[in-house]
Amino acid sequence: MTTIVCSISKATIAEHEGKCSSLRDQKLDGFYYRYSKKTRRGYFYLRLFFEGKDRWVKLGKFPSVDVATARLALKAEMKKFSIGTQADKQLGEVDLVTVADVMLWYLQHIEVGVIKDKQLANIKSLVKCQILCRMGHLKIKNITFFQISEALYKPMMIEKVALGTFEQALIRLKAGFSQASRLRLLKNEVVSGLSMSSFTNERPVPKEVQLITSDFPWVVDAICKTNNETRMMAQLIAVFAVRVGEAAAARWDNFDFDAATWV
């Protein structure tokens, strides 16, 4: 099989599968995608001629690593071979210099993954409302634990933000740096070594149960006084343990009445 020259993307990878053994990007020199023979996966590579040798540098496995991330990894590898200026020019991208650079890249990275839309929206809100606005300006090259504490932890505690929210912000901050480090886009041991105990010995207090046993009689009574649609939805939620949105979106053809099951 041959190599097809095209603009490498998720769509072209799917389009040419089975028609060739590899793809070569038509604009970005040395950027290749090789199909795996046994699975519906493949690998991104940087191909270059260095010190008289033909070198293939693996950038990541698709689809775990998306095209945009592979391009950033390629840029980092090109810099190692002293051809970073060429990479900057071809990719038209900036370095990961600040915390904002890393976290915005991370949001773009997870956008093409398997995270559900609602969870993705929550992550974006957390990153933008807590991390970017508080510490997005910090330079990652010489970032310290003291800076993170002063910019993120202390202000959130002064504003009486829930400790659980800080814990989630810390998880996302570490995830962003971890993903970038795994792809050799940066190296920062300060962030990767952080944990809740780095800031406090307290632990987030679980939310109280919002519905207790003694509440059931009046809840059932209130449901019985509503219309047929509301009573049906309450019954579906109770019997099938589904979410409100799932029950509201249910249709008659979703049910097998003979087997008494939700198909």
C-alpha positions as CSV (number, residue, x, y, z in Angstrom):
1,M,0.0,0.0,0.0
2,T,1.0,3.6,-0.5
3,T,1.1,6.9,1.3
4,I,-1.6,9.4,0.5
5,V,-0.8,13.1,0.8
6,C,-3.7,15.1,2.3
7,S,-4.5,17.4,5.2
8,I,-4.4,15.0,8.2
9,S,-7.6,15.2,10.3
10,K,-10.0,12.9,12.0
11,A,-12.2,12.9,8.9
12,T,-9.4,12.1,6.4
13,I,-8.1,9.3,8.7
14,A,-11.5,7.6,8.5
15,E,-11.8,8.3,4.8
16,H,-8.6,6.7,3.7
17,E,-8.6,3.7,6.2
18,G,-8.0,0.5,4.2
19,K,-6.9,2.4,1.1
20,C,-3.3,3.1,2.1
21,S,-0.8,2.4,4.9
22,S,-0.1,6.0,5.9
23,L,-1.0,9.6,5.4
24,R,1.4,12.5,4.9
25,D,0.3,16.0,5.7
26,Q,0.3,18.3,2.7
27,K,1.2,21.4,4.6
28,L,3.2,20.3,7.7
29,D,6.5,18.8,6.7
30,G,7.3,15.5,8.4
31,F,3.8,15.0,9.9
32,Y,2.6,11.4,9.2
33,Y,-0.1,9.1,10.3
34,R,0.4,5.3,10.0
35,Y,-2.5,2.9,10.2
36,S,-2.3,-0.1,12.5
37,K,-2.7,-3.5,10.7
38,K,-4.7,-5.3,13.4
39,T,-6.9,-2.6,14.9
40,R,-8.9,0.5,13.8
41,R,-6.2,2.7,15.3
42,G,-2.9,4.2,14.3
43,Y,0.0,6.4,15.3
44,F,1.1,9.9,14.5
45,Y,4.8,10.3,13.6
46,L,7.3,13.0,12.9
47,R,9.6,12.0,10.1
48,L,12.8,13.9,9.6
49,F,16.3,13.4,8.3
50,F,18.8,14.2,11.0
51,E,22.6,13.7,11.1
52,G,22.3,11.6,7.9
53,K,19.6,9.3,9.2
54,D,15.9,8.8,8.4
55,R,14.2,9.1,11.8
56,W,10.6,8.3,12.8
57,V,9.6,9.9,16.1
58,K,6.3,8.5,17.5
59,L,4.0,11.4,18.6
60,G,1.0,9.5,20.0
61,K,-1.6,6.8,19.4
62,F,-4.9,7.7,17.7
63,P,-7.7,8.2,18.9
64,S,-6.3,8.6,22.4
65,V,-4.2,11.4,21.0
66,D,-6.2,13.7,18.7
67,V,-4.7,15.5,15.6
68,A,-4.4,18.9,17.4
69,T,-2.5,17.4,20.2
70,A,-0.2,15.4,17.8
71,R,0.6,18.7,16.1
72,L,1.7,20.2,19.4
73,A,3.8,17.2,20.2
74,L,5.4,17.4,16.8
75,K,6.3,21.0,17.5
76,A,7.9,20.0,20.7
77,E,9.9,17.3,19.0
78,M,11.0,19.6,16.2
79,K,12.4,22.0,18.8
80,K,14.5,19.1,20.2
81,F,16.2,18.8,16.8
82,S,16.7,22.6,16.6
83,I,14.1,23.2,14.0
84,G,11.6,24.8,16.3
85,T,11.3,28.0,14.3
86,Q,10.1,26.0,11.3
87,A,7.5,24.3,13.5
88,D,6.2,27.6,14.9
89,K,5.9,28.9,11.4
90,Q,4.0,25.9,10.0
91,L,1.8,25.3,13.0
92,G,1.0,29.0,13.6
93,E,0.7,28.2,17.4
94,V,2.2,29.7,20.5
95,D,4.1,28.0,23.2
96,L,2.5,26.9,26.4
97,V,3.9,29.8,28.5
98,T,1.2,30.5,31.1
99,V,-1.3,28.5,33.1
100,A,-4.0,29.9,30.8
101,D,-2.1,28.5,27.8
102,V,-2.0,25.0,29.4
103,M,-5.6,25.0,30.5
104,L,-7.1,26.3,27.3
105,W,-5.1,23.7,25.4
106,Y,-6.5,21.1,27.8
107,L,-10.1,22.1,27.2
108,Q,-9.5,21.8,23.5
109,H,-7.9,18.4,24.0
110,I,-10.7,16.9,26.0
111,E,-13.4,18.4,23.7
112,V,-12.9,15.6,21.1
113,G,-12.8,12.8,23.7
114,V,-15.5,10.6,25.2
115,I,-16.6,13.1,28.0
116,K,-20.3,13.7,28.0
117,D,-21.6,17.2,27.0
118,K,-22.9,18.0,30.5
119,Q,-19.7,16.9,32.2
120,L,-17.6,18.8,29.7
121,A,-19.7,22.0,30.3
122,N,-19.1,21.6,34.0
123,I,-15.3,21.2,33.5
124,K,-15.2,24.3,31.2
125,S,-17.1,26.4,33.7
126,L,-14.8,25.3,36.6
127,V,-11.6,26.0,34.6
128,K,-12.8,29.4,33.4
129,C,-14.4,30.6,36.6
130,Q,-11.8,29.4,39.1
131,I,-8.5,28.6,37.4
132,L,-8.2,31.0,34.5
133,C,-9.5,34.1,36.3
134,R,-7.3,33.5,39.4
135,M,-4.0,32.1,38.1
136,G,-4.1,32.1,34.3
137,H,-1.4,34.8,34.2
138,L,1.2,32.8,36.1
139,K,4.2,31.7,34.1
140,I,4.6,27.9,34.1
141,K,8.3,27.9,33.7
142,N,9.1,28.9,37.3
143,I,5.7,28.4,39.0
144,T,5.9,27.6,42.7
145,F,3.6,26.0,45.3
146,F,3.5,29.4,47.1
147,Q,2.2,31.1,43.9
148,I,-0.5,28.5,43.5
149,S,-1.6,28.7,47.1
150,E,-1.7,32.5,47.0
151,A,-3.5,32.7,43.7
152,L,-6.0,29.8,44.0
153,Y,-6.4,28.3,47.4
154,K,-6.4,31.4,49.7
155,P,-8.7,33.6,47.6
156,M,-11.2,30.8,47.2
157,M,-11.2,30.2,51.0
158,I,-11.5,33.9,51.7
159,E,-14.5,34.1,49.4
160,K,-15.9,31.1,51.2
161,V,-16.0,28.9,48.1
162,A,-16.8,25.3,49.0
163,L,-13.7,23.2,49.7
164,G,-15.1,20.6,47.3
165,T,-15.0,23.2,44.5
166,F,-11.4,23.9,45.2
167,E,-10.7,20.1,45.2
168,Q,-12.3,19.8,41.7
169,A,-10.3,22.9,40.5
170,L,-7.1,21.2,41.7
171,I,-8.0,18.0,40.0
172,R,-8.5,19.8,36.7
173,L,-5.3,21.8,37.1
174,K,-3.3,18.7,37.6
175,A,-5.1,16.9,34.7
176,G,-4.2,19.7,32.3
177,F,-0.6,19.7,33.3
178,S,-0.4,15.9,33.3
179,Q,-1.8,15.6,29.8
180,A,0.6,18.2,28.5
181,S,3.5,16.6,30.3
182,R,2.6,13.1,28.9
183,L,2.8,14.5,25.4
184,R,6.1,16.1,26.2
185,L,4.8,19.6,25.7
186,L,6.1,20.7,29.1
187,K,7.6,19.5,32.3
188,N,6.5,20.7,35.7
189,E,6.9,18.6,38.8
190,V,5.4,21.3,41.1
191,V,1.8,20.9,39.8
192,S,2.0,17.1,39.4
193,G,3.0,16.7,43.0
194,L,0.1,18.7,44.4
195,S,-2.7,17.2,46.5
196,M,-5.3,18.5,48.9
197,S,-3.0,17.8,51.8
198,S,-0.6,20.3,50.2
199,F,-3.0,23.0,51.2
200,T,-5.1,21.8,54.1
201,N,-5.8,18.9,56.4
202,E,-9.6,19.4,56.1
203,R,-11.7,17.4,53.7
204,P,-14.8,18.5,51.7
205,V,-18.0,17.9,53.6
206,P,-20.4,15.7,51.6
207,K,-23.7,17.3,50.8
208,E,-26.6,16.4,53.0
209,V,-29.1,14.0,51.6
210,Q,-31.9,16.2,50.2
211,L,-34.7,13.6,50.6
212,I,-35.0,11.6,53.8
213,T,-37.5,8.8,54.7
214,S,-39.8,11.1,56.7
215,D,-40.2,13.3,53.6
216,F,-41.8,10.5,51.5
217,P,-45.4,10.7,52.7
218,W,-45.8,14.4,51.8
219,V,-43.9,14.0,48.6
220,V,-46.1,11.1,47.4
221,D,-49.2,13.2,48.5
222,A,-48.0,16.2,46.5
223,I,-47.3,14.0,43.4
224,C,-50.8,12.5,43.6
225,K,-52.3,16.0,43.4
226,T,-50.5,16.8,40.2
227,N,-51.5,16.1,36.5
228,N,-51.2,12.7,34.8
229,E,-48.0,13.6,33.0
230,T,-46.2,14.5,36.2
231,R,-47.4,11.4,38.1
232,M,-46.3,9.2,35.2
233,M,-42.8,10.8,35.1
234,A,-42.5,10.4,38.9
235,Q,-43.4,6.8,38.6
236,L,-40.9,6.2,35.8
237,I,-38.1,7.8,37.9
238,A,-39.0,5.7,41.0
239,V,-39.4,2.4,39.2
240,F,-36.5,2.6,36.7
241,A,-34.1,4.9,38.7
242,V,-33.6,7.2,35.7
243,R,-32.8,10.9,35.6
244,V,-35.5,13.6,35.3
245,G,-34.2,14.4,31.7
246,E,-34.3,10.8,30.7
247,A,-37.9,10.3,32.0
248,A,-39.1,13.5,30.3
249,A,-37.6,12.4,27.0
250,A,-39.2,8.9,27.1
251,R,-41.5,7.8,24.3
252,W,-44.0,5.0,24.1
253,D,-41.8,3.0,21.8
254,N,-39.1,2.9,24.5
255,F,-41.1,0.4,26.4
256,D,-41.8,-3.3,26.0
257,F,-45.1,-3.7,27.8
258,D,-45.2,-7.5,27.4
259,A,-41.8,-7.8,29.2
260,A,-42.5,-4.8,31.4
261,T,-39.1,-3.3,30.6
262,W,-37.7,0.0,29.4
263,V,-36.0,-0.9,26.1
